[in-house]
Amino acid sequence: MAINILDRKKVKCPECGVMIDSLLCRSRQYTISDANLDRNGNLDWDPRDDVQESDYEEYECPECGEVLFTNGLDAERFLRGENASTD
């Protein structure tokens, strides 16, 4: 279900109490590179096309920076105002 950005409701951060309508998501991606020496003898990386995702995700309050969730499903539920378990 698409939500109009203007219709987003605010929810209360359980840590700082500020009303927010978004979370800051931190995640990691890994690139695979071939590491070789260049003509000057310095390490040079030649990235391959594929990027690998990791299981690392953190969703934090944009106001206080506290990590509230470590998975997208709970973050979605929280932003919708549904019950979501904080980690």
N, C-alpha and C positions, 0 to 999 in steps of 0.2 A: 504494500500500500504506500503510495507516494504521499509525502507530507510537504505541503507548501512551506517554504522557509519562513514566511511571515506568520504562519499558524503554529509554529513550534511553541510548546508551552515550556515554562521554566520549572525546574525541579530543584529541590533544596539539597545542597551538598551535605551529606551526613557528618562530615568532619568540621567544616567551617561555618555551615549554616547559610552561606550565600546562595541566592537563587541563580541557577545557571541553565543554559539551553544547549550546551555542548560539553564534550570532554576532550582532553588532549590525549591522543593515542601515540604511544611509542611502540615501534616494532622494529625488528631487524631483518635484513635481507643479506644473503651471502652471495658474493660473486666468485666465480672460479677464474683464476688467471694463470697463465703460463709465466713463470718467473725466469728470466734469463739475464745474462750480463750484456750490457750494451757495448759499443765499440770502445768506450772509455773505462770499461770494467765496473760500471755501476749497475746495480740491480734495476731491471726494467720489467714492468708487468704488462702483459698482453691479455686483456680481459676476453673471456669467451662470451658468447651471446646469452647463455643461460644464467638466470638468477634463481637462487634457491631461497625459499622462505623458511623461516624458523618458527618454532612454536611460541616464541617470546612475544607477548603483547601486554602492555600495561595501559590502562585508561585512568587518567588522573584529572582531578578538578583543575580547571584553568585558573582558578583564583588562588587556592592554597597550595596546589601542587601535590596533594595527597593522592596516592594510588588507591583508587576505589575498586577497580575490577581488573582481572587478568584474562578475560575472555569477552569477545564481542557480543555474545548472546545476552549476558548480564548487563553489559553497557547499553544495549538497545532497550532492554526492558526498563532500565533505570530512566533513560531519557524519555521513554513513553509514559513514565509515571506508574509503571507496573511494579510489582514486587520483584526485586532482584536481590540476590544474596551478595552482600559486600564480602570481599575476601578477607 
